[in-house]
């Protein structure tokens, strides 16, 4: 299954072991929390502000 980056909308590449070349960010608390996928390029670019950037979308 190909995941798309929430910020740049590009497909996230995977390794030969099917691991994402990026990260998964959980936004919210408890049952209302959602997982968002972020590519490694956006992860490097936004760094510490990643959760804030995603929550504004």
C-alpha positions in Angstrom: 0.0 0.0 0.0 1.5 3.3 -1.1 1.2 6.2 1.5 1.1 9.9 0.5 2.8 12.6 2.4 0.2 14.9 4.2 2.3 18.0 3.5 3.7 17.7 -0.1 1.2 15.0 -1.4 4.0 12.9 -2.9 4.2 9.1 -2.6 6.4 8.0 0.3 9.0 5.5 -0.8 9.6 2.2 1.1 12.6 0.1 1.7 12.9 -3.5 0.5 11.5 -4.6 3.9 8.4 -2.4 3.3 9.4 0.2 5.9 8.5 3.8 5.2 11.2 6.3 4.3 9.6 8.9 6.5 7.6 9.0 9.7 4.1 8.7 11.1 2.9 11.6 13.3 -0.1 11.2 15.7 -2.2 14.3 16.2 -4.8 14.5 18.9 -5.5 12.6 22.1 -7.3 9.3 22.8 -9.8 8.0 20.3 -9.9 11.2 18.4 -6.2 11.0 17.4 -5.3 10.5 13.8 -2.1 9.1 12.1 -0.5 11.3 9.4 2.3 10.1 7.1 5.2 12.4 6.4 8.0 11.9 3.9 11.6 12.2 4.9 12.1 15.4 2.9 9.3 17.2 4.7 10.4 15.7 8.0 13.9 17.3 7.6 12.4 20.6 6.3 9.9 21.1 9.1 11.7 19.4 12.0 10.4 20.4 15.4 7.4 22.3 13.9 6.0 19.1 12.2 3.0 18.6 14.6 2.1 22.3 14.5 2.3 22.3 10.7 0.0 19.2 10.4 -2.5 20.4 12.9 -3.0 23.7 10.8 -4.1 21.7 7.8 
